[in-house]
Amino acid sequence: MRRFRQLARIATLAALALLTVPAASNTIDTPPRTNPVTAEMALADLKSVGAATLRVFFWDVYDSELFSRDGKYRGIEPGLALNLKYKRAVTDEQLIKATQKEWKKLGGSQPAASEAWLERLLELWPDVTINDEILLYVDNELASHFYFNGTKLGVLEDSGFTEQFLAIWLSPETSHPRARAKLLNLSSNEVQ
């Protein structure tokens, strides 16, 4: 009987200990990082939504991968990240011109701030070569944190920039709807 009481006490203590230990959380209730120092830190708690390769004619330009806190895309929100791994050498000026061209296709008229955004991107972005990576991470305030090969380049704090920049890949009006469908992990009947 004494042995039974000891075992019962041990079982009770073990049960109480389990109740007081916080469970590991993989839910989106965990707040996203606000200012990750490296790309590795930015991606640490994120899950892949989807991936695509951008091909122009017969050239692979880059591989892209979209991340979110739970592996699902619900729109532009904190904890979203887009990684681009380049398959070709591209100058910073070519990147800026391509960004500007896509914004014109998407919206016709650009917001007044877009010229300032492009100037800031020209300051931030380096020329890229094969296997270089540029990551954009969206923080709590919807600011865009840019990383180059894992090292932080800087931040554009305007949430309007974040929305317009990510629209290049994620908008239904994107120039590359097949790549968008793969990034968003859409089935063929969900592609708009």
Buried (B, 14 or more C-beta within 10 A) or exposed (E): EEEEEEEEEEEEEEEEEEEEEEEEEEEBEEEBBEEBEEBEBBBEBBEBBBBBBBBEEEEEBBBBBBBBBBBEBEEBBBBBBBBBBBBEEBEBEEBBEBBBEBBEEBBEEBBEBBEEBBEBBEEBBEEBEEEBBBBBBBBEEBBBBBBBBEEBBBBBBBBEBBBBBBBBBBBEEBBBBEBBBBBBBBEEEEEE
